Amino acid sequence: MKKTFPLTAEGKNPERLLEATKHEIRKYIKRERRRALPEGVDFWDFNCKFGATEAAAEVVHLAELTPSIDALVKSGGTQFYVEILAKHGHRKPRDQAVAASDAT
């Protein structure tokens, strides 16, 4: 998903428009996670970029996406750009020391 979302629209409540854009982003992520995993892949991971414009977009973690949107809205932004691309995720084995301390 590569999209610029406007935060103002003629005849629409800005708060409802903001919630609709967040819903669209969450819906896209859920849809991507439902896709079948290729062999040897543990989960779907995401590369995310966020910014006021496409040129100003910076890499952010998926968990930081919604707080970034909220911060932009509080600062008075009128639009934002989001880029979310699915990638293959591989889980790393836990260290033995960490696993032993968790067991006790």
Biopython code that builds the backbone (N, CA, C, O; Angstrom):
import numpy as np
from Bio.PDB.StructureBuilder import StructureBuilder

atoms = [
    (1, "MET", "N", (0.852, -1.165, 0.000)),
    (1, "MET", "CA", (0.000, 0.000, 0.000)),
    (1, "MET", "C", (0.898, 1.229, 0.000)),
    (1, "MET", "O", (1.748, 1.386, 0.877)),
    (2, "LYS", "N", (0.713, 2.068, -0.953)),
    (2, "LYS", "CA", (1.389, 3.356, -1.033)),
    (2, "LYS", "C", (0.298, 4.372, -1.303)),
    (2, "LYS", "O", (-0.287, 4.397, -2.386)),
    (3, "LYS", "N", (0.026, 5.206, -0.317)),
    (3, "LYS", "CA", (-1.117, 6.088, -0.476)),
    (3, "LYS", "C", (-0.942, 7.360, 0.349)),
    (3, "LYS", "O", (-0.368, 7.341, 1.438)),
    (4, "THR", "N", (-1.448, 8.460, -0.195)),
    (4, "THR", "CA", (-1.521, 9.729, 0.524)),
    (4, "THR", "C", (-2.957, 9.929, 0.967)),
    (4, "THR", "O", (-3.879, 9.928, 0.151)),
    (5, "PHE", "N", (-3.136, 10.101, 2.268)),
    (5, "PHE", "CA", (-4.468, 10.265, 2.836)),
    (5, "PHE", "C", (-4.699, 11.734, 3.172)),
    (5, "PHE", "O", (-3.908, 12.321, 3.911)),
    (6, "PRO", "N", (-5.767, 12.345, 2.647)),
    (6, "PRO", "CA", (-6.108, 13.716, 3.051)),
    (6, "PRO", "C", (-6.819, 13.687, 4.405)),
    (6, "PRO", "O", (-7.555, 12.746, 4.700)),
    (7, "LEU", "N", (-6.601, 14.704, 5.220)),
    (7, "LEU", "CA", (-7.248, 14.773, 6.523)),
    (7, "LEU", "C", (-8.384, 15.780, 6.557)),
    (7, "LEU", "O", (-9.034, 15.962, 7.587)),
    (8, "THR", "N", (-8.620, 16.429, 5.435)),
    (8, "THR", "CA", (-9.744, 17.351, 5.324)),
    (8, "THR", "C", (-10.482, 17.039, 4.033)),
    (8, "THR", "O", (-9.871, 16.772, 2.998)),
    (9, "ALA", "N", (-11.795, 17.078, 4.111)),
    (9, "ALA", "CA", (-12.624, 16.869, 2.930)),
    (9, "ALA", "C", (-13.901, 17.683, 3.096)),
    (9, "ALA", "O", (-14.422, 17.829, 4.202)),
    (10, "GLU", "N", (-14.385, 18.199, 2.005)),
    (10, "GLU", "CA", (-15.592, 19.022, 1.995)),
    (10, "GLU", "C", (-16.770, 18.225, 2.548)),
    (10, "GLU", "O", (-17.100, 17.157, 2.033)),
    (11, "GLY", "N", (-17.399, 18.746, 3.593)),
    (11, "GLY", "CA", (-18.605, 18.135, 4.140)),
    (11, "GLY", "C", (-18.368, 16.914, 5.007)),
    (11, "GLY", "O", (-19.326, 16.215, 5.337)),
    (12, "LYS", "N", (-17.123, 16.626, 5.392)),
    (12, "LYS", "CA", (-16.842, 15.464, 6.241)),
    (12, "LYS", "C", (-16.182, 15.923, 7.540)),
    (12, "LYS", "O", (-15.368, 16.847, 7.561)),
    (13, "ASN", "N", (-16.559, 15.248, 8.609)),
    (13, "ASN", "CA", (-15.996, 15.531, 9.922)),
    (13, "ASN", "C", (-14.550, 15.041, 9.953)),
    (13, "ASN", "O", (-14.304, 13.876, 9.643)),
    (14, "PRO", "N", (-13.587, 15.885, 10.315)),
    (14, "PRO", "CA", (-12.171, 15.482, 10.296)),
    (14, "PRO", "C", (-11.853, 14.287, 11.202)),
    (14, "PRO", "O", (-11.019, 13.451, 10.854)),
    (15, "GLU", "N", (-12.518, 14.204, 12.367)),
    (15, "GLU", "CA", (-12.262, 13.078, 13.269)),
    (15, "GLU", "C", (-12.711, 11.760, 12.656)),
    (15, "GLU", "O", (-12.028, 10.743, 12.776)),
    (16, "ARG", "N", (-13.855, 11.787, 12.004)),
    (16, "ARG", "CA", (-14.362, 10.565, 11.358)),
    (16, "ARG", "C", (-13.504, 10.191, 10.160)),
    (16, "ARG", "O", (-13.292, 9.007, 9.898)),
    (17, "LEU", "N", (-13.017, 11.167, 9.441)),
    (17, "LEU", "CA", (-12.133, 10.915, 8.304)),
    (17, "LEU", "C", (-10.824, 10.284, 8.781)),
    (17, "LEU", "O", (-10.302, 9.373, 8.140)),
    (18, "LEU", "N", (-10.300, 10.768, 9.901)),
    (18, "LEU", "CA", (-9.088, 10.208, 10.482)),
    (18, "LEU", "C", (-9.303, 8.753, 10.894)),
    (18, "LEU", "O", (-8.465, 7.898, 10.609)),
    (19, "GLU", "N", (-10.412, 8.470, 11.557)),
    (19, "GLU", "CA", (-10.700, 7.099, 11.975)),
    (19, "GLU", "C", (-10.904, 6.184, 10.768)),
    (19, "GLU", "O", (-10.522, 5.014, 10.815)),
    (20, "ALA", "N", (-11.493, 6.689, 9.700)),
    (20, "ALA", "CA", (-11.683, 5.887, 8.489)),
    (20, "ALA", "C", (-10.344, 5.539, 7.847)),
    (20, "ALA", "O", (-10.175, 4.433, 7.333)),
    (21, "THR", "N", (-9.400, 6.461, 7.870)),
    (21, "THR", "CA", (-8.084, 6.162, 7.291)),
    (21, "THR", "C", (-7.336, 5.150, 8.149)),
    (21, "THR", "O", (-6.685, 4.254, 7.611)),
    (22, "LYS", "N", (-7.416, 5.273, 9.472)),
    (22, "LYS", "CA", (-6.785, 4.290, 10.349)),
    (22, "LYS", "C", (-7.402, 2.908, 10.137)),
    (22, "LYS", "O", (-6.696, 1.899, 10.129)),
    (23, "HIS", "N", (-8.718, 2.871, 9.967)),
    (23, "HIS", "CA", (-9.410, 1.602, 9.715)),
    (23, "HIS", "C", (-8.932, 0.971, 8.406)),
    (23, "HIS", "O", (-8.721, -0.239, 8.338)),
    (24, "GLU", "N", (-8.764, 1.785, 7.380)),
    (24, "GLU", "CA", (-8.293, 1.275, 6.088)),
    (24, "GLU", "C", (-6.890, 0.678, 6.206)),
    (24, "GLU", "O", (-6.594, -0.346, 5.590)),
    (25, "ILE", "N", (-6.033, 1.315, 6.993)),
    (25, "ILE", "CA", (-4.675, 0.816, 7.195)),
    (25, "ILE", "C", (-4.716, -0.514, 7.949)),
    (25, "ILE", "O", (-4.048, -1.471, 7.557)),
    (26, "ARG", "N", (-5.503, -0.574, 9.035)),
    (26, "ARG", "CA", (-5.620, -1.822, 9.804)),
    (26, "ARG", "C", (-6.188, -2.949, 8.955)),
    (26, "ARG", "O", (-5.735, -4.090, 9.041)),
    (27, "LYS", "N", (-7.182, -2.626, 8.135)),
    (27, "LYS", "CA", (-7.806, -3.622, 7.265)),
    (27, "LYS", "C", (-6.796, -4.179, 6.263)),
    (27, "LYS", "O", (-6.784, -5.382, 5.999)),
    (28, "TYR", "N", (-5.960, -3.325, 5.710)),
    (28, "TYR", "CA", (-4.931, -3.759, 4.766)),
    (28, "TYR", "C", (-3.943, -4.701, 5.449)),
    (28, "TYR", "O", (-3.572, -5.726, 4.875)),
    (29, "ILE", "N", (-3.514, -4.369, 6.662)),
    (29, "ILE", "CA", (-2.561, -5.206, 7.383)),
    (29, "ILE", "C", (-3.173, -6.567, 7.701)),
    (29, "ILE", "O", (-2.506, -7.590, 7.547)),
    (30, "LYS", "N", (-4.423, -6.598, 8.140)),
    (30, "LYS", "CA", (-5.094, -7.875, 8.412)),
    (30, "LYS", "C", (-5.185, -8.723, 7.154)),
    (30, "LYS", "O", (-4.960, -9.932, 7.197)),
    (31, "ARG", "N", (-5.513, -8.095, 6.041)),
    (31, "ARG", "CA", (-5.635, -8.824, 4.771)),
    (31, "ARG", "C", (-4.293, -9.421, 4.361)),
    (31, "ARG", "O", (-4.236, -10.565, 3.909)),
    (32, "GLU", "N", (-3.228, -8.666, 4.514)),
    (32, "GLU", "CA", (-1.902, -9.165, 4.155)),
    (32, "GLU", "C", (-1.474, -10.307, 5.065)),
    (32, "GLU", "O", (-0.830, -11.251, 4.606)),
    (33, "ARG", "N", (-1.816, -10.239, 6.336)),
    (33, "ARG", "CA", (-1.441, -11.303, 7.271)),
    (33, "ARG", "C", (-2.203, -12.596, 7.023)),
    (33, "ARG", "O", (-1.733, -13.667, 7.407)),
    (34, "ARG", "N", (-3.360, -12.520, 6.396)),
    (34, "ARG", "CA", (-4.144, -13.718, 6.084)),
    (34, "ARG", "C", (-3.608, -14.477, 4.883)),
    (34, "ARG", "O", (-3.959, -15.640, 4.687)),
    (35, "ARG", "N", (-2.781, -13.857, 4.092)),
    (35, "ARG", "CA", (-2.230, -14.529, 2.908)),
    (35, "ARG", "C", (-1.438, -15.756, 3.323)),
    (35, "ARG", "O", (-0.871, -15.801, 4.415)),
    (36, "ALA", "N", (-1.400, -16.757, 2.441)),
    (36, "ALA", "CA", (-0.657, -17.983, 2.717)),
    (36, "ALA", "C", (0.842, -17.677, 2.788)),
    (36, "ALA", "O", (1.376, -16.901, 1.995)),
    (37, "LEU", "N", (1.496, -18.305, 3.752)),
    (37, "LEU", "CA", (2.934, -18.100, 3.921)),
    (37, "LEU", "C", (3.709, -19.025, 2.991)),
    (37, "LEU", "O", (3.369, -20.202, 2.872)),
    (38, "PRO", "N", (4.734, -18.516, 2.337)),
    (38, "PRO", "CA", (5.593, -19.385, 1.537)),
    (38, "PRO", "C", (6.356, -20.350, 2.450)),
    (38, "PRO", "O", (6.479, -20.106, 3.650)),
    (39, "GLU", "N", (6.853, -21.415, 1.895)),
    (39, "GLU", "CA", (7.592, -22.396, 2.684)),
    (39, "GLU", "C", (8.865, -21.765, 3.244)),
    (39, "GLU", "O", (9.590, -21.056, 2.546)),
    (40, "GLY", "N", (9.115, -22.043, 4.526)),
    (40, "GLY", "CA", (10.304, -21.518, 5.175)),
    (40, "GLY", "C", (10.119, -20.141, 5.793)),
    (40, "GLY", "O", (11.071, -19.571, 6.327)),
    (41, "VAL", "N", (8.916, -19.602, 5.728)),
    (41, "VAL", "CA", (8.632, -18.272, 6.275)),
    (41, "VAL", "C", (7.752, -18.446, 7.511)),
    (41, "VAL", "O", (6.790, -19.214, 7.493)),
    (42, "ASP", "N", (8.091, -17.721, 8.592)),
    (42, "ASP", "CA", (7.352, -17.860, 9.848)),
    (42, "ASP", "C", (6.145, -16.926, 9.963)),
    (42, "ASP", "O", (5.117, -17.302, 10.526)),
    (43, "PHE", "N", (6.271, -15.720, 9.433)),
    (43, "PHE", "CA", (5.199, -14.733, 9.553)),
    (43, "PHE", "C", (5.399, -13.634, 8.520)),
    (43, "PHE", "O", (6.453, -13.537, 7.891)),
    (44, "TRP", "N", (4.367, -12.809, 8.355)),
    (44, "TRP", "CA", (4.475, -11.639, 7.475)),
    (44, "TRP", "C", (4.968, -10.470, 8.304)),
    (44, "TRP", "O", (4.385, -10.144, 9.338)),
    (45, "ASP", "N", (6.020, -9.849, 7.860)),
    (45, "ASP", "CA", (6.560, -8.646, 8.481)),
    (45, "ASP", "C", (6.285, -7.491, 7.521)),
    (45, "ASP", "O", (5.931, -7.725, 6.366)),
    (46, "PHE", "N", (6.440, -6.266, 7.973)),
    (46, "PHE", "CA", (6.110, -5.120, 7.134)),
    (46, "PHE", "C", (7.204, -4.068, 7.170)),
    (46, "PHE", "O", (7.751, -3.756, 8.228)),
    (47, "ASN", "N", (7.515, -3.530, 6.008)),
    (47, "ASN", "CA", (8.367, -2.346, 5.885)),
    (47, "ASN", "C", (7.422, -1.156, 5.793)),
    (47, "ASN", "O", (6.544, -1.128, 4.931)),
    (48, "CYS", "N", (7.591, -0.183, 6.662)),
    (48, "CYS", "CA", (6.680, 0.961, 6.699)),
    (48, "CYS", "C", (7.446, 2.274, 6.566)),
    (48, "CYS", "O", (8.546, 2.434, 7.094)),
    (49, "LYS", "N", (6.835, 3.192, 5.854)),
    (49, "LYS", "CA", (7.322, 4.567, 5.758)),
    (49, "LYS", "C", (6.145, 5.479, 6.051)),
    (49, "LYS", "O", (5.003, 5.175, 5.704)),
    (50, "PHE", "N", (6.438, 6.606, 6.697)),
    (50, "PHE", "CA", (5.396, 7.557, 7.045)),
    (50, "PHE", "C", (5.958, 8.965, 6.951)),
    (50, "PHE", "O", (7.106, 9.212, 7.318)),
    (51, "GLY", "N", (5.136, 9.887, 6.455)),
    (51, "GLY", "CA", (5.542, 11.285, 6.387)),
    (51, "GLY", "C", (4.397, 12.156, 5.922)),
    (51, "GLY", "O", (3.346, 11.658, 5.519)),
    (52, "ALA", "N", (4.602, 13.446, 5.979)),
    (52, "ALA", "CA", (3.587, 14.389, 5.520)),
    (52, "ALA", "C", (3.416, 14.291, 4.004)),
    (52, "ALA", "O", (2.315, 14.464, 3.481)),
    (53, "THR", "N", (4.524, 14.011, 3.301)),
    (53, "THR", "CA", (4.486, 13.814, 1.856)),
    (53, "THR", "C", (5.331, 12.588, 1.520)),
    (53, "THR", "O", (6.057, 12.071, 2.369)),
    (54, "GLU", "N", (5.232, 12.136, 0.288)),
    (54, "GLU", "CA", (6.012, 10.975, -0.133)),
    (54, "GLU", "C", (7.510, 11.260, -0.069)),
    (54, "GLU", "O", (8.295, 10.391, 0.310)),
    (55, "ALA", "N", (7.901, 12.467, -0.437)),
    (55, "ALA", "CA", (9.316, 12.834, -0.423)),
    (55, "ALA", "C", (9.871, 12.931, 1.003)),
    (55, "ALA", "O", (11.057, 12.687, 1.224)),
    (56, "ALA", "N", (9.025, 13.284, 1.958)),
    (56, "ALA", "CA", (9.470, 13.453, 3.337)),
    (56, "ALA", "C", (9.266, 12.204, 4.190)),
    (56, "ALA", "O", (9.514, 12.235, 5.395)),
    (57, "ALA", "N", (8.821, 11.116, 3.589)),
    (57, "ALA", "CA", (8.524, 9.897, 4.350)),
    (57, "ALA", "C", (9.788, 9.268, 4.912)),
    (57, "ALA", "O", (10.818, 9.190, 4.243)),
    (58, "GLU", "N", (9.682, 8.820, 6.162)),
    (58, "GLU", "CA", (10.800, 8.177, 6.845)),
    (58, "GLU", "C", (10.372, 6.787, 7.287)),
    (58, "GLU", "O", (9.184, 6.524, 7.476)),
    (59, "VAL", "N", (11.338, 5.906, 7.448)),
    (59, "VAL", "CA", (11.074, 4.541, 7.875)),
    (59, "VAL", "C", (10.614, 4.547, 9.336)),
    (59, "VAL", "O", (11.252, 5.161, 10.191)),
    (60, "VAL", "N", (9.508, 3.862, 9.610)),
    (60, "VAL", "CA", (8.991, 3.695, 10.970)),
    (60, "VAL", "C", (8.620, 2.236, 11.173)),
    (60, "VAL", "O", (8.398, 1.504, 10.209)),
    (61, "HIS", "N", (8.553, 1.820, 12.422)),
    (61, "HIS", "CA", (8.096, 0.467, 12.743)),
    (61, "HIS", "C", (6.579, 0.451, 12.667)),
    (61, "HIS", "O", (5.935, 1.479, 12.874)),
    (62, "LEU", "N", (6.009, -0.704, 12.373)),
    (62, "LEU", "CA", (4.556, -0.826, 12.241)),
    (62, "LEU", "C", (3.844, -0.361, 13.506)),
    (62, "LEU", "O", (2.794, 0.275, 13.419)),
    (63, "ALA", "N", (4.392, -0.662, 14.671)),
    (63, "ALA", "CA", (3.759, -0.271, 15.930)),
    (63, "ALA", "C", (3.779, 1.246, 16.137)),
    (63, "ALA", "O", (2.973, 1.768, 16.907)),
    (64, "GLU", "N", (4.676, 1.955, 15.471)),
    (64, "GLU", "CA", (4.781, 3.410, 15.616)),
    (64, "GLU", "C", (3.921, 4.164, 14.607)),
    (64, "GLU", "O", (3.882, 5.394, 14.625)),
    (65, "LEU", "N", (3.241, 3.446, 13.738)),
    (65, "LEU", "CA", (2.489, 4.090, 12.661)),
    (65, "LEU", "C", (1.320, 4.922, 13.193)),
    (65, "LEU", "O", (1.201, 6.097, 12.846)),
    (66, "THR", "N", (0.462, 4.342, 14.022)),
    (66, "THR", "CA", (-0.697, 5.067, 14.539)),
    (66, "THR", "C", (-0.286, 6.247, 15.417)),
    (66, "THR", "O", (-0.853, 7.329, 15.263)),
    (67, "PRO", "N", (0.680, 6.087, 16.339)),
    (67, "PRO", "CA", (1.109, 7.273, 17.088)),
    (67, "PRO", "C", (1.706, 8.368, 16.198)),
    (67, "PRO", "O", (1.573, 9.553, 16.505)),
    (68, "SER", "N", (2.353, 7.986, 15.110)),
    (68, "SER", "CA", (2.892, 8.977, 14.180)),
    (68, "SER", "C", (1.773, 9.748, 13.496)),
    (68, "SER", "O", (1.871, 10.959, 13.302)),
    (69, "ILE", "N", (0.713, 9.041, 13.133)),
    (69, "ILE", "CA", (-0.451, 9.689, 12.515)),
    (69, "ILE", "C", (-1.064, 10.681, 13.497)),
    (69, "ILE", "O", (-1.366, 11.818, 13.135)),
    (70, "ASP", "N", (-1.248, 10.241, 14.751)),
    (70, "ASP", "CA", (-1.839, 11.113, 15.767)),
    (70, "ASP", "C", (-0.978, 12.359, 16.006)),
    (70, "ASP", "O", (-1.507, 13.459, 16.171)),
    (71, "ALA", "N", (0.340, 12.185, 16.025)),
    (71, "ALA", "CA", (1.236, 13.327, 16.233)),
    (71, "ALA", "C", (1.136, 14.319, 15.082)),
    (71, "ALA", "O", (1.150, 15.531, 15.298)),
    (72, "LEU", "N", (1.035, 13.804, 13.859)),
    (72, "LEU", "CA", (0.913, 14.686, 12.704)),
    (72, "LEU", "C", (-0.400, 15.465, 12.748)),
    (72, "LEU", "O", (-0.426, 16.650, 12.415)),
    (73, "VAL", "N", (-1.479, 14.817, 13.151)),
    (73, "VAL", "CA", (-2.780, 15.479, 13.237)),
    (73, "VAL", "C", (-2.737, 16.576, 14.311)),
    (73, "VAL", "O", (-3.256, 17.672, 14.104)),
    (74, "LYS", "N", (-2.112, 16.270, 15.461)),
    (74, "LYS", "CA", (-2.027, 17.277, 16.532)),
    (74, "LYS", "C", (-1.193, 18.483, 16.123)),
    (74, "LYS", "O", (-1.428, 19.595, 16.596)),
    (75, "SER", "N", (-0.212, 18.261, 15.236)),
    (75, "SER", "CA", (0.619, 19.381, 14.790)),
    (75, "SER", "C", (-0.050, 20.183, 13.673)),
    (75, "SER", "O", (0.500, 21.184, 13.213)),
    (76, "GLY", "N", (-1.243, 19.744, 13.231)),
    (76, "GLY", "CA", (-1.996, 20.521, 12.251)),
    (76, "GLY", "C", (-1.787, 20.102, 10.810)),
    (76, "GLY", "O", (-2.053, 20.890, 9.902)),
    (77, "GLY", "N", (-1.321, 18.886, 10.571)),
    (77, "GLY", "CA", (-1.119, 18.403, 9.205)),
    (77, "GLY", "C", (-2.433, 18.246, 8.452)),
    (77, "GLY", "O", (-3.469, 17.967, 9.054)),
    (78, "THR", "N", (-2.390, 18.426, 7.141)),
    (78, "THR", "CA", (-3.607, 18.304, 6.328)),
    (78, "THR", "C", (-3.633, 17.018, 5.517)),
    (78, "THR", "O", (-4.664, 16.662, 4.947)),
    (79, "GLN", "N", (-2.488, 16.311, 5.463)),
    (79, "GLN", "CA", (-2.428, 15.038, 4.751)),
    (79, "GLN", "C", (-1.227, 14.261, 5.259)),
    (79, "GLN", "O", (-0.332, 14.822, 5.892)),
    (80, "PHE", "N", (-1.215, 12.944, 4.973)),
    (80, "PHE", "CA", (-0.034, 12.146, 5.287)),
    (80, "PHE", "C", (0.114, 11.027, 4.275)),
    (80, "PHE", "O", (-0.854, 10.588, 3.655)),
    (81, "TYR", "N", (1.354, 10.578, 4.124)),
    (81, "TYR", "CA", (1.697, 9.511, 3.188)),
    (81, "TYR", "C", (2.087, 8.278, 3.987)),
    (81, "TYR", "O", (2.860, 8.361, 4.942)),
    (82, "VAL", "N", (1.543, 7.128, 3.586)),
    (82, "VAL", "CA", (1.868, 5.853, 4.233)),
    (82, "VAL", "C", (2.276, 4.865, 3.160)),
    (82, "VAL", "O", (1.634, 4.755, 2.115)),
    (83, "GLU", "N", (3.352, 4.149, 3.432)),
    (83, "GLU", "CA", (3.797, 3.069, 2.555)),
    (83, "GLU", "C", (3.987, 1.841, 3.434)),
    (83, "GLU", "O", (4.799, 1.853, 4.358)),
    (84, "ILE", "N", (3.235, 0.778, 3.144)),
    (84, "ILE", "CA", (3.322, -0.470, 3.896)),
    (84, "ILE", "C", (3.529, -1.588, 2.891)),
    (84, "ILE", "O", (2.675, -1.835, 2.040)),
    (85, "LEU", "N", (4.667, -2.263, 2.993)),
    (85, "LEU", "CA", (4.995, -3.356, 2.085)),
    (85, "LEU", "C", (5.268, -4.615, 2.903)),
    (85, "LEU", "O", (6.078, -4.597, 3.830)),
    (86, "ALA", "N", (4.587, -5.711, 2.555)),
    (86, "ALA", "CA", (4.769, -6.981, 3.263)),
    (86, "ALA", "C", (6.087, -7.620, 2.850)),
    (86, "ALA", "O", (6.506, -7.544, 1.695)),
    (87, "LYS", "N", (6.727, -8.252, 3.828)),
    (87, "LYS", "CA", (7.957, -8.981, 3.542)),
    (87, "LYS", "C", (7.958, -10.252, 4.383)),
    (87, "LYS", "O", (7.189, -10.367, 5.337)),
    (88, "HIS", "N", (8.808, -11.195, 4.036)),
    (88, "HIS", "CA", (8.900, -12.456, 4.757)),
    (88, "HIS", "C", (9.587, -12.233, 6.094)),
    (88, "HIS", "O", (10.608, -11.550, 6.170)),
    (89, "GLY", "N", (9.024, -12.811, 7.148)),
    (89, "GLY", "CA", (9.619, -12.698, 8.469)),
    (89, "GLY", "C", (10.094, -14.055, 8.955)),
    (89, "GLY", "O", (9.422, -15.068, 8.761)),
    (90, "HIS", "N", (11.252, -14.067, 9.584)),
    (90, "HIS", "CA", (11.828, -15.294, 10.124)),
    (90, "HIS", "C", (12.101, -15.076, 11.609)),
    (90, "HIS", "O", (12.795, -14.133, 11.990)),
    (91, "ARG", "N", (11.552, -15.954, 12.440)),
    (91, "ARG", "CA", (11.778, -15.848, 13.880)),
    (91, "ARG", "C", (13.187, -16.305, 14.221)),
    (91, "ARG", "O", (13.694, -17.275, 13.660)),
    (92, "LYS", "N", (13.803, -15.597, 15.141)),
    (92, "LYS", "CA", (15.146, -15.955, 15.591)),
    (92, "LYS", "C", (15.018, -16.826, 16.837)),
    (92, "LYS", "O", (14.174, -16.554, 17.690)),
    (93, "PRO", "N", (15.837, -17.862, 16.956)),
    (93, "PRO", "CA", (15.774, -18.691, 18.168)),
    (93, "PRO", "C", (16.214, -17.879, 19.382)),
    (93, "PRO", "O", (17.105, -17.034, 19.297)),
    (94, "ARG", "N", (15.571, -18.156, 20.507)),
    (94, "ARG", "CA", (15.904, -17.451, 21.738)),
    (94, "ARG", "C", (17.245, -17.933, 22.263)),
    (94, "ARG", "O", (17.607, -19.095, 22.076)),
    (95, "ASP", "N", (17.966, -17.066, 22.905)),
    (95, "ASP", "CA", (19.231, -17.442, 23.534)),
    (95, "ASP", "C", (18.955, -18.392, 24.692)),
    (95, "ASP", "O", (17.912, -18.295, 25.339)),
    (96, "GLN", "N", (19.877, -19.303, 24.956)),
    (96, "GLN", "CA", (19.709, -20.268, 26.036)),
    (96, "GLN", "C", (19.666, -19.560, 27.388)),
    (96, "GLN", "O", (18.901, -19.965, 28.263)),
    (97, "ALA", "N", (20.465, -18.517, 27.580)),
    (97, "ALA", "CA", (20.484, -17.792, 28.852)),
    (97, "ALA", "C", (19.151, -17.108, 29.117)),
    (97, "ALA", "O", (18.672, -17.107, 30.251)),
    (98, "VAL", "N", (18.550, -16.532, 28.094)),
    (98, "VAL", "CA", (17.272, -15.865, 28.247)),
    (98, "VAL", "C", (16.177, -16.892, 28.511)),
    (98, "VAL", "O", (15.309, -16.657, 29.352)),
    (99, "ALA", "N", (16.199, -18.020, 27.814)),
    (99, "ALA", "CA", (15.202, -19.066, 27.991)),
    (99, "ALA", "C", (15.293, -19.661, 29.395)),
    (99, "ALA", "O", (14.264, -19.966, 29.997)),
    (100, "ALA", "N", (16.520, -19.834, 29.933)),
    (100, "ALA", "CA", (16.709, -20.400, 31.260)),
    (100, "ALA", "C", (16.204, -19.444, 32.332)),
    (100, "ALA", "O", (15.602, -19.889, 33.309)),
    (101, "SER", "N", (16.433, -18.150, 32.176)),
    (101, "SER", "CA", (15.973, -17.186, 33.182)),
    (101, "SER", "C", (14.454, -17.040, 33.151)),
    (101, "SER", "O", (13.849, -16.757, 34.185)),
    (102, "ASP", "N", (13.821, -17.226, 31.987)),
    (102, "ASP", "CA", (12.369, -17.169, 31.897)),
    (102, "ASP", "C", (11.713, -18.381, 32.528)),
    (102, "ASP", "O", (10.586, -18.288, 33.015)),
    (103, "ALA", "N", (12.397, -19.517, 32.528)),
    (103, "ALA", "CA", (11.839, -20.755, 33.053)),
    (103, "ALA", "C", (11.789, -20.745, 34.579)),
    (103, "ALA", "O", (10.973, -21.456, 35.166)),
    (104, "THR", "N", (12.637, -19.961, 35.231)),
    (104, "THR", "CA", (12.665, -19.966, 36.684)),
    (104, "THR", "C", (11.731, -18.974, 37.282)),
    (104, "THR", "O", (11.647, -18.865, 38.505)),
]
sb = StructureBuilder()
sb.init_structure("model")
sb.init_model(0)
sb.init_chain("A")
sb.init_seg("    ")
for serial, (resi, resn, name, xyz) in enumerate(atoms, 1):
    if name == "N":
        sb.init_residue(resn, " ", resi, " ")
    sb.init_atom(name, np.array(xyz, "f"), 0.0, 1.0, " ", f" {name:<3s}", serial, name[0])
structure = sb.get_structure()
